[in-house]
Structure formats: C-alpha cells, structure tokens
Amino acid sequence: MNAWIDDELATLDLNDLRLDRRARLILQRFASKPSLSIPAACEGQEAEREAAYRFFANDKVDEYEILRAHRQATLQRMATVPVVLLAQDTTEFDFTRPQEVVIGAGPLNYESRIGFHAHVQVALTPERLCLGTIDAEIWGREPGQKRRQKHAEVPIQAKESYRWVLGYQRACEVATQVPNTQVISVGDAENDIYECFSAALSSEHGRRADWIIRACQLDRCLAASEEHHQLLQALQARRCLGTFIMAITKKEGRSERTATMAVRSATVTLRRPQRPADQPRLPEVTINVVWVRETTPPPADEEPVAWVLLTSLPVDTFEQACVVADYYACRWQIEIYFKILKSGCRVEKLQLESADRIKPCLAMYMIVAWRVLYATMLGRECPSDPCHGGAQATCRSAQAALISSVRLASSPSAICDPQSQVPSQGAPVQFPSRTPRLPHL
C-alpha cells in the first residue's frame, strides 16, 4: 500500500478496524485507477467488488469521517506554509438515470435532471499547489422545491446561499487550528452577500480569516458618510495605481489578445441592506476594493475585461492590489479539481443506488482528486522528486522546493520597481510570466 494513503487516513476511525483497513484498500484501488468503475478498479475480483459495495452500504461509513481524516492531514500540510487560500465553490453531480431514481437525490437546474449539489472548500498555496479538501457539504434538493416569491423576506439561514457564510466560519475555525499560517477565504461572485462581510466582524471567531470575494453587485450603495453613492462610482474616481500587460485567454464571446490592465483600489463603507424587521440589524461594513480593467480598446462587439474584488487585505499600493488579484486567480484550481472529479474520476457514472452510499464514495474520490492535482503539480515543477509513491516527508520536501521556486519568480522585486512601491499613474509594468497569473476571468 502507498505510504501516502496511510498518512492521509492516519486518524480515520469508523469504529471498526476492519472498516478502517478496507477504507485504505479502497482508496488505494481508486487512486491507482481513478477513471475506472468500482468493479474494474477491483480488477474483476468478485469478492473485492462485493466488499467495496458492502463498505459503502455500512451505516458506520459516512462522508464526514472520511473527510475528517483527510482534513487533519491537510491541516498538517497547511501548517508548513505561511499563506493558504481556502477556495470555496458549489458544483453539481448529475445522477440522472432514465430507468431508476437515486434515493435521496434531488432536482438540479431542471426538474428532469437529478443529482446532488456539493459546496466544497479546498486549500491552496499562492503557488497554486492544492493541499487538500477542508470541507464538503453534499445535499439533494427536495423535489418540487422552487424559488420563493418573497425571497428577500426569507432569513439568510434558511437559504442555500447561507453555505457561503458557513464556509467563511469554517475558514475561521481553520485559521485558529493553524495559528502560524495566514488563512484567506476566496469566493466567486456568488459569494457577494452582505452577511458574508458582516460575518468577518463577529467576535465569535477565535481567529478571523481574511477574505477575497469577486463582486457581482457593482451598484452597491455606500454609507451616507461616503463621498460617492455607489461602489463603482467610488472606484471610477480613484487614480490608477499602475498598469500591467496580461495575456487574455479565449472563450465564448471573447477573443484571445494581449491587453494593458489598469489597477485601482479604494476603501469604502457599505450601507447596510434592508432586512425583515424580525432579523438582527446588520452593521455597516468597511471593506477594501481592487478594480482591474482593460484599458486598450477591445475588438469590436466585445466588452473590456474587468473585475472587481472585495477583500479584507490591504490594497493601498499597486503591489498589494496585484497580490489580491493574484490570490483570487488561484481560485481557478478548484474548477480543475471539479473537472478531475467529474471527467477524470467519472464520479457521475457511479452505480450506487442511494445518497447514503454515494456520499462516502464521493468523499473517497475527493481525496483522489486532491492527490491527482497535488502530484501533478509537484511532478510538473519538481520531476526529480519521487513524490507519487513516496512517504509524506519526501512530498513535504518537494512541496517546499516548488513553493520556493515559484516564490522566487514572483518576488516583489519582479513586480515593480523596488525604488517605488507604487508606480506613477499609467506607468506600464511588465510582469514575469508567473505574476500576476490571471487567466480564466
């Protein structure tokens, strides 16, 4: 058995030593042949196949305990690096089957599509090395569940969007467990919820995590004490901190090109939103904002590439603003993680008949997806280190070598003129290929 599997499940406790041993064996089979079905991963051995199915049918086996053991190993890796980004996002697993219904599954974006939603948090270094899965909540919606007509009157705790608030709270718990590591929660535009900002002010957290959220509500109203009425107006009034050259990737509705990107930043106080009278009054929140926008004229019929990032991190200088943008760009790794789960591990092809069996199996494959992403990154950057089958100490050595090499290429001296931390307005700054790394916007 591979040493990394023993390390990863060292704290696993399913209240049965036989189940603990079987979990390690199943993880090894899945990891060695991640794209195969369960019978094929068991190499056609009927006894092994039946043992695997019995394992996932056992009442003592659940996704929480499997991921808890993996989380402990992930925390150990996090403790060895100075900065960790906790990217959170939601995906769906389609288990639509024409001839049968998966027990416990629910509708997806259409009633005819059946499956599960999963809200996942993965730990990443700024060098884009995935350290593991911190949390995963998997659920099936109730059949017939529709958007309520008076959605604004529903308490946030009763909405699915509350998962983003819980995700930040989990990031704070993690920050407390790794006191020597800066933990930064990262979310996309769906995370742009006022309660997420106010949660950062709560005194309930032992140690607050920092956060970066891509804005989707650019017309957010600012507090009465602010000079401008809306967020975008405040950003437009700020001077340009500097510019950089970025290669923009091609996607639907956008051509591939090289563009000059201008960086602006601001610190603003948001006006508290209205909530039902029976809900607690939300505080006004002061946040930092980074605005990156394409200044060169885009091709005809295309909008300039632009994004606004809300954060608790400092953004006073050009360098600080670029760091925030670079950290957010690391979020794309969770999309790769989901692609490994669905296309590489083919989890949507699992032939298990109920949520109680599918969920722990998904948890197993989440560990596999992390390992594939982790080993791929190390193998690409440190091909001489035998991490794929070696012990954890060897992996830590390769991990440190990777982070050191990427950090050197992305050092502050490579970002801007060391004589002036903030370039003059409009002054072009050519970044090295690794900094900032802002694809897939």
Secondary structure as the mmCIF struct_conf table of DSSP 4:
data_model
#
loop_
_struct_conf.conf_type_id
_struct_conf.id
_struct_conf.beg_label_comp_id
_struct_conf.beg_label_asym_id
_struct_conf.beg_label_seq_id
_struct_conf.end_label_comp_id
_struct_conf.end_label_asym_id
_struct_conf.end_label_seq_id
HELX_RH_AL_P HELX_RH_AL_P1 ALA A 3 GLU A 8
TURN_TY1_P TURN_TY1_P1 LEU A 9 THR A 11
BEND BEND1 ASN A 15 ASN A 15
HELX_RH_AL_P HELX_RH_AL_P2 LEU A 17 SER A 32
BEND BEND2 LYS A 33 LYS A 33
TURN_TY1_P TURN_TY1_P2 PRO A 34 SER A 35
BEND BEND3 LEU A 36 LEU A 36
HELX_RH_AL_P HELX_RH_AL_P3 ILE A 38 ALA A 41
TURN_TY1_P TURN_TY1_P3 CYS A 42 GLY A 44
HELX_RH_AL_P HELX_RH_AL_P4 GLU A 46 ALA A 57
TURN_TY1_P TURN_TY1_P4 ASP A 59 LYS A 60
HELX_RH_AL_P HELX_RH_AL_P5 GLU A 63 MET A 78
TURN_TY1_P TURN_TY1_P5 ALA A 79 THR A 80
BEND BEND4 VAL A 81 PRO A 82
STRN STRN1 VAL A 83 ASP A 94
TURN_TY1_P TURN_TY1_P6 PRO A 98 GLN A 99
STRN STRN2 ILE A 103 ILE A 103
TURN_TY1_P TURN_TY1_P7 GLY A 104 GLY A 104
STRN STRN3 GLY A 106 PRO A 107
BEND BEND5 ASN A 109 TYR A 110
TURN_TY1_P TURN_TY1_P8 GLU A 111 SER A 112
STRN STRN4 ILE A 114 LEU A 124
TURN_TY1_P TURN_TY1_P9 PRO A 126 GLU A 127
STRN STRN5 CYS A 130 TRP A 139
HELX_LH_PP_P HELX_LH_PP_P1 ARG A 141 GLU A 142
TURN_TY1_P TURN_TY1_P10 PRO A 143 GLY A 144
TURN_TY1_P TURN_TY1_P11 GLN A 149 LYS A 150
HELX_RH_3T_P HELX_RH_3T_P1 HIS A 151 GLU A 153
BEND BEND6 VAL A 154 VAL A 154
HELX_RH_3T_P HELX_RH_3T_P2 ILE A 156 ALA A 158
BEND BEND7 LYS A 159 LYS A 159
TURN_TY1_P TURN_TY1_P12 GLU A 160 SER A 161
HELX_RH_AL_P HELX_RH_AL_P6 TYR A 162 GLN A 177
BEND BEND8 VAL A 178 VAL A 178
TURN_TY1_P TURN_TY1_P13 PRO A 179 ASN A 180
BEND BEND9 THR A 181 THR A 181
STRN STRN6 GLN A 182 GLY A 187
HELX_RH_3T_P HELX_RH_3T_P3 ALA A 189 ASN A 191
HELX_RH_AL_P HELX_RH_AL_P7 TYR A 194 ALA A 199
TURN_TY1_P TURN_TY1_P14 ALA A 200 LEU A 201
TURN_TY1_P TURN_TY1_P15 SER A 203 GLU A 204
BEND BEND10 GLY A 206 ARG A 207
HELX_LH_PP_P HELX_LH_PP_P2 ARG A 208 ALA A 209
STRN STRN7 ASP A 210 ARG A 214
BEND BEND11 CYS A 216 CYS A 216
TURN_TY1_P TURN_TY1_P16 LEU A 218 ASP A 219
HELX_LH_PP_P HELX_LH_PP_P3 ARG A 220 ARG A 220
STRN STRN8 CYS A 221 LEU A 222
HELX_LH_PP_P HELX_LH_PP_P4 ALA A 223 ALA A 223
TURN_TY1_P TURN_TY1_P17 ALA A 224 SER A 225
BEND BEND12 GLU A 226 HIS A 229
STRN STRN9 GLN A 230 GLN A 230
HELX_RH_AL_P HELX_RH_AL_P8 LEU A 231 GLN A 236
TURN_TY1_P TURN_TY1_P18 ALA A 237 ALA A 237
BEND BEND13 ARG A 238 ARG A 238
HELX_LH_PP_P HELX_LH_PP_P5 ARG A 239 CYS A 240
STRN STRN10 GLY A 242 ILE A 248
HELX_LH_PP_P HELX_LH_PP_P6 THR A 249 LYS A 250
STRN STRN11 LYS A 251 LYS A 251
TURN_TY1_P TURN_TY1_P19 GLU A 252 GLY A 253
STRN STRN12 ARG A 254 ARG A 254
STRN STRN13 ARG A 257 LEU A 270
HELX_LH_PP_P HELX_LH_PP_P7 ARG A 271 GLN A 274
TURN_TY1_P TURN_TY1_P20 ALA A 277 ASP A 278
BEND BEND14 GLN A 279 GLN A 279
HELX_LH_PP_P HELX_LH_PP_P8 PRO A 280 GLU A 284
STRN STRN14 VAL A 285 GLU A 294
BEND BEND15 THR A 296 THR A 296
HELX_LH_PP_P HELX_LH_PP_P9 PRO A 297 PRO A 299
TURN_TY1_P TURN_TY1_P21 ALA A 300 ASP A 301
HELX_LH_PP_P HELX_LH_PP_P10 GLU A 303 VAL A 305
STRN STRN15 ALA A 306 THR A 311
BEND BEND16 SER A 312 LEU A 313
BEND BEND17 ASP A 316 THR A 317
HELX_RH_AL_P HELX_RH_AL_P9 PHE A 318 ALA A 329
TURN_TY1_P TURN_TY1_P22 CYS A 330 ARG A 331
HELX_RH_AL_P HELX_RH_AL_P10 TRP A 332 LYS A 339
HELX_RH_PI_P HELX_RH_PI_P1 ILE A 340 GLY A 344
BEND BEND18 CYS A 345 CYS A 345
HELX_RH_3T_P HELX_RH_3T_P4 VAL A 347 LYS A 349
STRN STRN16 SER A 354 SER A 354
HELX_RH_AL_P HELX_RH_AL_P11 ALA A 355 GLU A 381
TURN_TY1_P TURN_TY1_P23 PRO A 383 SER A 384
BEND BEND19 ASP A 385 ASP A 385
TURN_TY1_P TURN_TY1_P24 CYS A 387 GLY A 389
BEND BEND20 GLY A 390 GLY A 390
HELX_RH_AL_P HELX_RH_AL_P12 GLN A 392 ALA A 409
TURN_TY1_P TURN_TY1_P25 SER A 410 SER A 410
HELX_RH_AL_P HELX_RH_AL_P13 PRO A 412 ILE A 415
BEND BEND21 CYS A 416 CYS A 416
TURN_TY1_P TURN_TY1_P26 PRO A 418 GLN A 419
BEND BEND22 GLN A 421 VAL A 422
HELX_LH_PP_P HELX_LH_PP_P11 PRO A 423 SER A 424
TURN_TY1_P TURN_TY1_P27 GLN A 425 GLY A 426
STRN STRN17 PRO A 428 VAL A 429
TURN_TY1_P TURN_TY1_P28 SER A 433 ARG A 434
BEND BEND23 THR A 435 PRO A 436
#
